[in-house]
Amino acid sequence: MATSPEVSQDLCLERARSLAGRMLEGGAACSLVAWRIGSQYDLVAHGLTAQGDIVVAVRPDEDCMLSALPAGAGTVVRMDLVRHSHDVMLSVIAASAHLLGELVLLPDAAVARLLAEDQLPERIAELARISGTRIGLVVTDRILVHDHSGVTPVPWEDLQEARSEVPEAWCDDFEAHDVVASQGCDALRGVCRAVITGSLPGQASLRPSAPGLCGHVLDKVFCIDVDRSGVTLMHVGEHETATVFARFEDRPTTLSALMQQVARLVDDSGPVHPHRCI
């Protein structure tokens, strides 16, 4: 992996916290494994309460052990979160997160109070009003974030602190993706090249391309993820695939500011060379 000297470990941790926060807030597919009671649940609705606690909604079958678990009782669970890119041309796992924690199912009175106080995420609130849904909180002490740069442990306290410092959602994931993609493949290819050569601050990891790639993805650049620190791109070559993180000069807080930062990356990467391989 090539890493620009301007990209510090602090920034890598900030990116891991950002990914963990966005995945926990609902920006990922979620599954739960409660192995001590022999239960597994895929496609679990999840999010964060207004107080920042992990909340899940499950609808267990009658013969499932979780349906018989009394409110207030806890059971150990593994939560797996998988976040995909928002590019319709290529399905890529942008990141995943994994945690061990305790799931505590809430009594009806506690769920009613959370609903009354508007503490639950919208999707969880909808499910909570359907008979048979059980709402629970998951308590953990750390989260493991896995992205193209490796595995980063994020203490829960750090995640809570970062959440309090970050402004409200500043743009939609699809809007952010469209801002980057609108620059065009040639311009984004130049950004990848500039990071790899060290002309732009960031990180780049190179690996052999998968055999049998479809022609429509060859020599194309795909936006894998965007946050306030930078953009993650993937260039798919015939023999080598580059995953690149390009750092923004400033942290955008609005969609228009994001447009400016992405345009600056393109400008700073040098002249655009149409159809030139990395």
C-alpha positions as protocol buffer text, in pm:
chain_id: "A"
residue {
  index: 1
  type: MET
  ca { x: 0 y: 0 z: 0 }
}
residue {
  index: 2
  type: ALA
  ca { x: 126 y: 346 z: -90 }
}
residue {
  index: 3
  type: THR
  ca { x: 50 y: 619 z: 161 }
}
residue {
  index: 4
  type: SER
  ca { x: 117 y: 988 z: 117 }
}
residue {
  index: 5
  type: PRO
  ca { x: 314 y: 1133 z: 411 }
}
residue {
  index: 6
  type: GLU
  ca { x: 43 y: 1397 z: 447 }
}
residue {
  index: 7
  type: VAL
  ca { x: -207 y: 1127 z: 547 }
}
residue {
  index: 8
  type: SER
  ca { x: -163 y: 1058 z: 916 }
}
residue {
  index: 9
  type: GLN
  ca { x: -279 y: 776 z: 1137 }
}
residue {
  index: 10
  type: ASP
  ca { x: -519 y: 1025 z: 1293 }
}
residue {
  index: 11
  type: LEU
  ca { x: -689 y: 1072 z: 956 }
}
residue {
  index: 12
  type: CYS
  ca { x: -711 y: 694 z: 906 }
}
residue {
  index: 13
  type: LEU
  ca { x: -879 y: 664 z: 1246 }
}
residue {
  index: 14
  type: GLU
  ca { x: -1112 y: 952 z: 1160 }
}
residue {
  index: 15
  type: ARG
  ca { x: -1216 y: 772 z: 841 }
}
residue {
  index: 16
  type: ALA
  ca { x: -1276 y: 449 z: 1035 }
}
residue {
  index: 17
  type: ARG
  ca { x: -1492 y: 639 z: 1286 }
}
residue {
  index: 18
  type: SER
  ca { x: -1682 y: 799 z: 999 }
}
residue {
  index: 19
  type: LEU
  ca { x: -1748 y: 463 z: 835 }
}
residue {
  index: 20
  type: ALA
  ca { x: -1852 y: 303 z: 1164 }
}
residue {
  index: 21
  type: GLY
  ca { x: -2090 y: 588 z: 1243 }
}
residue {
  index: 22
  type: ARG
  ca { x: -2254 y: 588 z: 902 }
}
residue {
  index: 23
  type: MET
  ca { x: -2293 y: 210 z: 901 }
}
residue {
  index: 24
  type: LEU
  ca { x: -2443 y: 209 z: 1250 }
}
residue {
  index: 25
  type: GLU
  ca { x: -2684 y: 486 z: 1154 }
}
residue {
  index: 26
  type: GLY
  ca { x: -2835 y: 257 z: 892 }
}
residue {
  index: 27
  type: GLY
  ca { x: -2597 y: 294 z: 597 }
}
residue {
  index: 28
  type: ALA
  ca { x: -2523 y: -79 z: 579 }
}
residue {
  index: 29
  type: ALA
  ca { x: -2688 y: -419 z: 571 }
}
residue {
  index: 30
  type: CYS
  ca { x: -2704 y: -569 z: 920 }
}
residue {
  index: 31
  type: SER
  ca { x: -2713 y: -923 z: 1052 }
}
residue {
  index: 32
  type: LEU
  ca { x: -2716 y: -1055 z: 1408 }
}
residue {
  index: 33
  type: VAL
  ca { x: -2593 y: -1388 z: 1545 }
}
residue {
  index: 34
  type: ALA
  ca { x: -2704 y: -1480 z: 1898 }
}
residue {
  index: 35
  type: TRP
  ca { x: -2505 y: -1802 z: 1916 }
}
residue {
  index: 36
  type: ARG
  ca { x: -2576 y: -1886 z: 2279 }
}
residue {
  index: 37
  type: ILE
  ca { x: -2944 y: -1927 z: 2202 }
}
residue {
  index: 38
  type: GLY
  ca { x: -2887 y: -2066 z: 1852 }
}
residue {
  index: 39
  type: SER
  ca { x: -3041 y: -1776 z: 1659 }
}
residue {
  index: 40
  type: GLN
  ca { x: -2931 y: -1585 z: 1352 }
}
residue {
  index: 41
  type: TYR
  ca { x: -3108 y: -1294 z: 1181 }
}
residue {
  index: 42
  type: ASP
  ca { x: -3023 y: -1145 z: 842 }
}
residue {
  index: 43
  type: LEU
  ca { x: -3138 y: -809 z: 710 }
}
residue {
  index: 44
  type: VAL
  ca { x: -3197 y: -668 z: 1058 }
}
residue {
  index: 45
  type: ALA
  ca { x: -3334 y: -314 z: 1078 }
}
residue {
  index: 46
  type: HIS
  ca { x: -3092 y: -108 z: 1284 }
}
residue {
  index: 47
  type: GLY
  ca { x: -2983 y: 246 z: 1366 }
}
residue {
  index: 48
  type: LEU
  ca { x: -2891 y: 481 z: 1647 }
}
residue {
  index: 49
  type: THR
  ca { x: -3130 y: 639 z: 1893 }
}
residue {
  index: 50
  type: ALA
  ca { x: -3130 y: 1013 z: 1947 }
}
residue {
  index: 51
  type: GLN
  ca { x: -2901 y: 943 z: 2245 }
}
residue {
  index: 52
  type: GLY
  ca { x: -2656 y: 749 z: 2027 }
}
residue {
  index: 53
  type: ASP
  ca { x: -2739 y: 393 z: 2140 }
}
residue {
  index: 54
  type: ILE
  ca { x: -2745 y: 105 z: 1891 }
}
residue {
  index: 55
  type: VAL
  ca { x: -3104 y: -8 z: 1841 }
}
residue {
  index: 56
  type: VAL
  ca { x: -3237 y: -302 z: 1640 }
}
residue {
  index: 57
  type: ALA
  ca { x: -3578 y: -433 z: 1540 }
}
residue {
  index: 58
  type: VAL
  ca { x: -3636 y: -806 z: 1487 }
}
residue {
  index: 59
  type: ARG
  ca { x: -3944 y: -1015 z: 1421 }
}
residue {
  index: 60
  type: PRO
  ca { x: -3854 y: -1365 z: 1546 }
}
residue {
  index: 61
  type: ASP
  ca { x: -4062 y: -1670 z: 1460 }
}
residue {
  index: 62
  type: GLU
  ca { x: -4265 y: -1821 z: 1742 }
}
residue {
  index: 63
  type: ASP
  ca { x: -4033 y: -2121 z: 1765 }
}
residue {
  index: 64
  type: CYS
  ca { x: -3726 y: -1899 z: 1786 }
}
residue {
  index: 65
  type: MET
  ca { x: -3552 y: -1867 z: 2121 }
}
residue {
  index: 66
  type: LEU
  ca { x: -3540 y: -1490 z: 2090 }
}
residue {
  index: 67
  type: SER
  ca { x: -3919 y: -1470 z: 2087 }
}
residue {
  index: 68
  type: ALA
  ca { x: -3922 y: -1625 z: 2434 }
}
residue {
  index: 69
  type: LEU
  ca { x: -3641 y: -1409 z: 2575 }
}
residue {
  index: 70
  type: PRO
  ca { x: -3794 y: -1190 z: 2847 }
}
residue {
  index: 71
  type: ALA
  ca { x: -3770 y: -813 z: 2824 }
}
residue {
  index: 72
  type: GLY
  ca { x: -3472 y: -681 z: 3016 }
}
residue {
  index: 73
  type: ALA
  ca { x: -3277 y: -1004 z: 2974 }
}
residue {
  index: 74
  type: GLY
  ca { x: -2957 y: -986 z: 2772 }
}
residue {
  index: 75
  type: THR
  ca { x: -2786 y: -1225 z: 2534 }
}
residue {
  index: 76
  type: VAL
  ca { x: -2446 y: -1203 z: 2366 }
}
residue {
  index: 77
  type: VAL
  ca { x: -2460 y: -1125 z: 1993 }
}
residue {
  index: 78
  type: ARG
  ca { x: -2228 y: -1062 z: 1704 }
}
residue {
  index: 79
  type: MET
  ca { x: -2339 y: -779 z: 1477 }
}
residue {
  index: 80
  type: ASP
  ca { x: -2207 y: -766 z: 1121 }
}
residue {
  index: 81
  type: LEU
  ca { x: -2253 y: -459 z: 903 }
}
residue {
  index: 82
  type: VAL
  ca { x: -2173 y: -453 z: 531 }
}
residue {
  index: 83
  type: ARG
  ca { x: -2175 y: -131 z: 331 }
}
residue {
  index: 84
  type: HIS
  ca { x: -2185 y: -140 z: -50 }
}
residue {
  index: 85
  type: SER
  ca { x: -2092 y: 133 z: -292 }
}
residue {
  index: 86
  type: HIS
  ca { x: -2375 y: 327 z: -454 }
}
residue {
  index: 87
  type: ASP
  ca { x: -2257 y: 273 z: -812 }
}
residue {
  index: 88
  type: VAL
  ca { x: -2514 y: 82 z: -1019 }
}
residue {
  index: 89
  type: MET
  ca { x: -2246 y: -35 z: -1263 }
}
residue {
  index: 90
  type: LEU
  ca { x: -2040 y: -231 z: -1012 }
}
residue {
  index: 91
  type: SER
  ca { x: -2134 y: -390 z: -680 }
}
residue {
  index: 92
  type: VAL
  ca { x: -1842 y: -337 z: -443 }
}
residue {
  index: 93
  type: ILE
  ca { x: -1822 y: -375 z: -68 }
}
residue {
  index: 94
  type: ALA
  ca { x: -1701 y: -35 z: 49 }
}
residue {
  index: 95
  type: ALA
  ca { x: -1647 y: -144 z: 410 }
}
residue {
  index: 96
  type: SER
  ca { x: -1769 y: -374 z: 683 }
}
residue {
  index: 97
  type: ALA
  ca { x: -1790 y: -347 z: 1060 }
}
residue {
  index: 98
  type: HIS
  ca { x: -1811 y: -615 z: 1324 }
}
residue {
  index: 99
  type: LEU
  ca { x: -1881 y: -603 z: 1695 }
}
residue {
  index: 100
  type: LEU
  ca { x: -1950 y: -826 z: 1990 }
}
residue {
  index: 101
  type: GLY
  ca { x: -2201 y: -697 z: 2239 }
}
residue {
  index: 102
  type: GLU
  ca { x: -2504 y: -765 z: 2453 }
}
residue {
  index: 103
  type: LEU
  ca { x: -2853 y: -741 z: 2308 }
}
residue {
  index: 104
  type: VAL
  ca { x: -3114 y: -638 z: 2564 }
}
residue {
  index: 105
  type: LEU
  ca { x: -3478 y: -654 z: 2453 }
}
residue {
  index: 106
  type: LEU
  ca { x: -3690 y: -365 z: 2576 }
}
residue {
  index: 107
  type: PRO
  ca { x: -4027 y: -393 z: 2752 }
}
residue {
  index: 108
  type: ASP
  ca { x: -4330 y: -248 z: 2576 }
}
residue {
  index: 109
  type: ALA
  ca { x: -4340 y: 49 z: 2813 }
}
residue {
  index: 110
  type: ALA
  ca { x: -3981 y: 144 z: 2729 }
}
residue {
  index: 111
  type: VAL
  ca { x: -4053 y: 116 z: 2355 }
}
residue {
  index: 112
  type: ALA
  ca { x: -4365 y: 332 z: 2395 }
}
residue {
  index: 113
  type: ARG
  ca { x: -4159 y: 595 z: 2578 }
}
residue {
  index: 114
  type: LEU
  ca { x: -3894 y: 601 z: 2304 }
}
residue {
  index: 115
  type: LEU
  ca { x: -4168 y: 640 z: 2043 }
}
residue {
  index: 116
  type: ALA
  ca { x: -4336 y: 919 z: 2237 }
}
residue {
  index: 117
  type: GLU
  ca { x: -4007 y: 1104 z: 2277 }
}
residue {
  index: 118
  type: ASP
  ca { x: -3916 y: 1054 z: 1907 }
}
residue {
  index: 119
  type: GLN
  ca { x: -3594 y: 877 z: 2008 }
}
residue {
  index: 120
  type: LEU
  ca { x: -3606 y: 600 z: 1746 }
}
residue {
  index: 121
  type: PRO
  ca { x: -3489 y: 613 z: 1382 }
}
residue {
  index: 122
  type: GLU
  ca { x: -3777 y: 634 z: 1136 }
}
residue {
  index: 123
  type: ARG
  ca { x: -3756 y: 274 z: 1009 }
}
residue {
  index: 124
  type: ILE
  ca { x: -3727 y: 131 z: 1362 }
}
residue {
  index: 125
  type: ALA
  ca { x: -4023 y: 340 z: 1475 }
}
residue {
  index: 126
  type: GLU
  ca { x: -4234 y: 206 z: 1187 }
}
residue {
  index: 127
  type: LEU
  ca { x: -4153 y: -154 z: 1277 }
}
residue {
  index: 128
  type: ALA
  ca { x: -4203 y: -92 z: 1649 }
}
residue {
  index: 129
  type: ARG
  ca { x: -4570 y: -18 z: 1581 }
}
residue {
  index: 130
  type: ILE
  ca { x: -4621 y: -359 z: 1416 }
}
residue {
  index: 131
  type: SER
  ca { x: -4732 y: -644 z: 1639 }
}
residue {
  index: 132
  type: GLY
  ca { x: -4466 y: -909 z: 1691 }
}
residue {
  index: 133
  type: THR
  ca { x: -4168 y: -676 z: 1652 }
}
residue {
  index: 134
  type: ARG
  ca { x: -3915 y: -678 z: 1932 }
}
residue {
  index: 135
  type: ILE
  ca { x: -3696 y: -374 z: 1990 }
}
residue {
  index: 136
  type: GLY
  ca { x: -3359 y: -407 z: 2158 }
}
residue {
  index: 137
  type: LEU
  ca { x: -3045 y: -214 z: 2240 }
}
residue {
  index: 138
  type: VAL
  ca { x: -2697 y: -349 z: 2166 }
}
residue {
  index: 139
  type: VAL
  ca { x: -2420 y: -249 z: 2406 }
}
residue {
  index: 140
  type: THR
  ca { x: -2055 y: -288 z: 2304 }
}
residue {
  index: 141
  type: ASP
  ca { x: -1714 y: -148 z: 2391 }
}
residue {
  index: 142
  type: ARG
  ca { x: -1556 y: -137 z: 2045 }
}
residue {
  index: 143
  type: ILE
  ca { x: -1617 y: -189 z: 1673 }
}
residue {
  index: 144
  type: LEU
  ca { x: -1380 y: -337 z: 1414 }
}
residue {
  index: 145
  type: VAL
  ca { x: -1393 y: -150 z: 1084 }
}
residue {
  index: 146
  type: HIS
  ca { x: -1260 y: -325 z: 774 }
}
residue {
  index: 147
  type: ASP
  ca { x: -1198 y: -119 z: 460 }
}
residue {
  index: 148
  type: HIS
  ca { x: -942 y: -110 z: 180 }
}
residue {
  index: 149
  type: SER
  ca { x: -675 y: 21 z: 419 }
}
residue {
  index: 150
  type: GLY
  ca { x: -709 y: -271 z: 662 }
}
residue {
  index: 151
  type: VAL
  ca { x: -878 y: -337 z: 995 }
}
residue {
  index: 152
  type: THR
  ca { x: -915 y: -56 z: 1250 }
}
residue {
  index: 153
  type: PRO
  ca { x: -1051 y: -103 z: 1603 }
}
residue {
  index: 154
  type: VAL
  ca { x: -1270 y: 190 z: 1709 }
}
residue {
  index: 155
  type: PRO
  ca { x: -1349 y: 224 z: 2082 }
}
residue {
  index: 156
  type: TRP
  ca { x: -1714 y: 301 z: 2150 }
}
residue {
  index: 157
  type: GLU
  ca { x: -1617 y: 611 z: 2348 }
}
residue {
  index: 158
  type: ASP
  ca { x: -1430 y: 748 z: 2046 }
}
residue {
  index: 159
  type: LEU
  ca { x: -1729 y: 688 z: 1824 }
}
residue {
  index: 160
  type: GLN
  ca { x: -1961 y: 871 z: 2062 }
}
residue {
  index: 161
  type: GLU
  ca { x: -1719 y: 1162 z: 2086 }
}
residue {
  index: 162
  type: ALA
  ca { x: -1687 y: 1183 z: 1706 }
}
residue {
  index: 163
  type: ARG
  ca { x: -2066 y: 1174 z: 1669 }
}
residue {
  index: 164
  type: SER
  ca { x: -2104 y: 1475 z: 1894 }
}
residue {
  index: 165
  type: GLU
  ca { x: -1850 y: 1671 z: 1688 }
}
residue {
  index: 166
  type: VAL
  ca { x: -1989 y: 1594 z: 1341 }
}
residue {
  index: 167
  type: PRO
  ca { x: -2269 y: 1819 z: 1212 }
}
residue {
  index: 168
  type: GLU
  ca { x: -2607 y: 1682 z: 1112 }
}
residue {
  index: 169
  type: ALA
  ca { x: -2619 y: 1481 z: 789 }
}
residue {
  index: 170
  type: TRP
  ca { x: -2472 y: 1723 z: 536 }
}
residue {
  index: 171
  type: CYS
  ca { x: -2571 y: 1534 z: 221 }
}
residue {
  index: 172
  type: ASP
  ca { x: -2733 y: 1215 z: 100 }
}
residue {
  index: 173
  type: ASP
  ca { x: -2507 y: 920 z: 6 }
}
residue {
  index: 174
  type: PHE
  ca { x: -2650 y: 909 z: -344 }
}
residue {
  index: 175
  type: GLU
  ca { x: -2608 y: 1284 z: -389 }
}
residue {
  index: 176
  type: ALA
  ca { x: -2245 y: 1260 z: -278 }
}
residue {
  index: 177
  type: HIS
  ca { x: -2183 y: 972 z: -519 }
}
residue {
  index: 178
  type: ASP
  ca { x: -2336 y: 1168 z: -807 }
}
residue {
  index: 179
  type: VAL
  ca { x: -2115 y: 1470 z: -733 }
}
residue {
  index: 180
  type: VAL
  ca { x: -1804 y: 1255 z: -769 }
}
residue {
  index: 181
  type: ALA
  ca { x: -1926 y: 1051 z: -1066 }
}
residue {
  index: 182
  type: SER
  ca { x: -2025 y: 1368 z: -1254 }
}
residue {
  index: 183
  type: GLN
  ca { x: -1655 y: 1455 z: -1292 }
}
residue {
  index: 184
  type: GLY
  ca { x: -1623 y: 1177 z: -1549 }
}
residue {
  index: 185
  type: CYS
  ca { x: -1404 y: 872 z: -1571 }
}
residue {
  index: 186
  type: ASP
  ca { x: -1107 y: 1048 z: -1731 }
}
residue {
  index: 187
  type: ALA
  ca { x: -1087 y: 1311 z: -1457 }
}
residue {
  index: 188
  type: LEU
  ca { x: -1123 y: 1054 z: -1179 }
}
residue {
  index: 189
  type: ARG
  ca { x: -859 y: 837 z: -1344 }
}
residue {
  index: 190
  type: GLY
  ca { x: -626 y: 1135 z: -1314 }
}
residue {
  index: 191
  type: VAL
  ca { x: -706 y: 1166 z: -942 }
}
residue {
  index: 192
  type: CYS
  ca { x: -618 y: 799 z: -891 }
}
residue {
  index: 193
  type: ARG
  ca { x: -292 y: 843 z: -1079 }
}
residue {
  index: 194
  type: ALA
  ca { x: -200 y: 1153 z: -877 }
}
residue {
  index: 195
  type: VAL
  ca { x: -251 y: 973 z: -545 }
}
residue {
  index: 196
  type: ILE
  ca { x: -52 y: 670 z: -660 }
}
residue {
  index: 197
  type: THR
  ca { x: 240 y: 890 z: -769 }
}
residue {
  index: 198
  type: GLY
  ca { x: 223 y: 1106 z: -456 }
}
residue {
  index: 199
  type: SER
  ca { x: 106 y: 1424 z: -629 }
}
residue {
  index: 200
  type: LEU
  ca { x: -210 y: 1425 z: -416 }
}
residue {
  index: 201
  type: PRO
  ca { x: -230 y: 1329 z: -48 }
}
residue {
  index: 202
  type: GLY
  ca { x: -399 y: 998 z: 15 }
}
residue {
  index: 203
  type: GLN
  ca { x: -359 y: 622 z: 15 }
}
residue {
  index: 204
  type: ALA
  ca { x: -348 y: 367 z: -265 }
}
residue {
  index: 205
  type: SER
  ca { x: -360 y: -11 z: -256 }
}
residue {
  index: 206
  type: LEU
  ca { x: -292 y: -221 z: -567 }
}
residue {
  index: 207
  type: ARG
  ca { x: -387 y: -581 z: -627 }
}
residue {
  index: 208
  type: PRO
  ca { x: -423 y: -813 z: -928 }
}
residue {
  index: 209
  type: SER
  ca { x: -753 y: -775 z: -1110 }
}
residue {
  index: 210
  type: ALA
  ca { x: -1001 y: -1061 z: -1090 }
}
residue {
  index: 211
  type: PRO
  ca { x: -1000 y: -1292 z: -1391 }
}
residue {
  index: 212
  type: GLY
  ca { x: -1285 y: -1276 z: -1639 }
}
residue {
  index: 213
  type: LEU
  ca { x: -1376 y: -911 z: -1585 }
}
residue {
  index: 214
  type: CYS
  ca { x: -1659 y: -776 z: -1798 }
}
residue {
  index: 215
  type: GLY
  ca { x: -1548 y: -534 z: -2065 }
}
residue {
  index: 216
  type: HIS
  ca { x: -1782 y: -259 z: -1943 }
}
residue {
  index: 217
  type: VAL
  ca { x: -1578 y: -215 z: -1622 }
}
residue {
  index: 218
  type: LEU
  ca { x: -1225 y: -227 z: -1768 }
}
residue {
  index: 219
  type: ASP
  ca { x: -1028 y: 98 z: -1731 }
}
residue {
  index: 220
  type: LYS
  ca { x: -1326 y: 257 z: -1556 }
}
residue {
  index: 221
  type: VAL
  ca { x: -1316 y: 444 z: -1225 }
}
residue {
  index: 222
  type: PHE
  ca { x: -1590 y: 389 z: -968 }
}
residue {
  index: 223
  type: CYS
  ca { x: -1676 y: 595 z: -660 }
}
residue {
  index: 224
  type: ILE
  ca { x: -1670 y: 360 z: -362 }
}
residue {
  index: 225
  type: ASP
  ca { x: -1731 y: 601 z: -75 }
}
residue {
  index: 226
  type: VAL
  ca { x: -1741 y: 970 z: 13 }
}
residue {
  index: 227
  type: ASP
  ca { x: -1717 y: 1139 z: 350 }
}
residue {
  index: 228
  type: ARG
  ca { x: -1602 y: 1476 z: 480 }
}
residue {
  index: 229
  type: SER
  ca { x: -1236 y: 1375 z: 479 }
}
residue {
  index: 230
  type: GLY
  ca { x: -1214 y: 1256 z: 118 }
}
residue {
  index: 231
  type: VAL
  ca { x: -1326 y: 1020 z: -155 }
}
residue {
  index: 232
  type: THR
  ca { x: -1246 y: 653 z: -216 }
}
residue {
  index: 233
  type: LEU
  ca { x: -1216 y: 550 z: -581 }
}
residue {
  index: 234
  type: MET
  ca { x: -1150 y: 221 z: -758 }
}
residue {
  index: 235
  type: HIS
  ca { x: -979 y: 196 z: -1096 }
}
residue {
  index: 236
  type: VAL
  ca { x: -1026 y: -143 z: -1262 }
}
residue {
  index: 237
  type: GLY
  ca { x: -743 y: -226 z: -1499 }
}
residue {
  index: 238
  type: GLU
  ca { x: -699 y: -537 z: -1709 }
}
residue {
  index: 239
  type: HIS
  ca { x: -417 y: -668 z: -1491 }
}
residue {
  index: 240
  type: GLU
  ca { x: -430 y: -449 z: -1178 }
}
residue {
  index: 241
  type: THR
  ca { x: -701 y: -284 z: -969 }
}
residue {
  index: 242
  type: ALA
  ca { x: -621 y: 28 z: -766 }
}
residue {
  index: 243
  type: THR
  ca { x: -827 y: 138 z: -467 }
}
residue {
  index: 244
  type: VAL
  ca { x: -745 y: 499 z: -385 }
}
residue {
  index: 245
  type: PHE
  ca { x: -839 y: 738 z: -107 }
}
residue {
  index: 246
  type: ALA
  ca { x: -791 y: 1104 z: -205 }
}
residue {
  index: 247
  type: ARG
  ca { x: -797 y: 1350 z: 82 }
}
residue {
  index: 248
  type: PHE
  ca { x: -992 y: 1676 z: 65 }
}
residue {
  index: 249
  type: GLU
  ca { x: -810 y: 1998 z: 146 }
}
residue {
  index: 250
  type: ASP
  ca { x: -1105 y: 2119 z: 355 }
}
residue {
  index: 251
  type: ARG
  ca { x: -1393 y: 1929 z: 513 }
}
residue {
  index: 252
  type: PRO
  ca { x: -1718 y: 2011 z: 333 }
}
residue {
  index: 253
  type: THR
  ca { x: -2035 y: 2071 z: 532 }
}
residue {
  index: 254
  type: THR
  ca { x: -2273 y: 2124 z: 239 }
}
residue {
  index: 255
  type: LEU
  ca { x: -2330 y: 1965 z: -101 }
}
residue {
  index: 256
  type: SER
  ca { x: -2197 y: 2273 z: -280 }
}
residue {
  index: 257
  type: ALA
  ca { x: -1882 y: 2263 z: -67 }
}
residue {
  index: 258
  type: LEU
  ca { x: -1840 y: 1896 z: -161 }
}
residue {
  index: 259
  type: MET
  ca { x: -1861 y: 1991 z: -528 }
}
residue {
  index: 260
  type: GLN
  ca { x: -1582 y: 2243 z: -474 }
}
residue {
  index: 261
  type: GLN
  ca { x: -1358 y: 1993 z: -296 }
}
residue {
  index: 262
  type: VAL
  ca { x: -1404 y: 1726 z: -562 }
}
residue {
  index: 263
  type: ALA
  ca { x: -1337 y: 1980 z: -838 }
}
residue {
  index: 264
  type: ARG
  ca { x: -1021 y: 2089 z: -654 }
}
residue {
  index: 265
  type: LEU
  ca { x: -896 y: 1728 z: -647 }
}
residue {
  index: 266
  type: VAL
  ca { x: -946 y: 1707 z: -1022 }
}
residue {
  index: 267
  type: ASP
  ca { x: -772 y: 2042 z: -1082 }
}
residue {
  index: 268
  type: ASP
  ca { x: -478 y: 1952 z: -857 }
}
residue {
  index: 269
  type: SER
  ca { x: -431 y: 1612 z: -1025 }
}
residue {
  index: 270
  type: GLY
  ca { x: -315 y: 1776 z: -1349 }
}
residue {
  index: 271
  type: PRO
  ca { x: -438 y: 1773 z: -1709 }
}
residue {
  index: 272
  type: VAL
  ca { x: -709 y: 1525 z: -1798 }
}
residue {
  index: 273
  type: HIS
  ca { x: -591 y: 1255 z: -2042 }
}
residue {
  index: 274
  type: PRO
  ca { x: -883 y: 1083 z: -2217 }
}
residue {
  index: 275
  type: HIS
  ca { x: -869 y: 702 z: -2220 }
}
residue {
  index: 276
  type: ARG
  ca { x: -521 y: 689 z: -2071 }
}
residue {
  index: 277
  type: CYS
  ca { x: -459 y: 384 z: -1851 }
}
residue {
  index: 278
  type: ILE
  ca { x: -299 y: 430 z: -1510 }
}
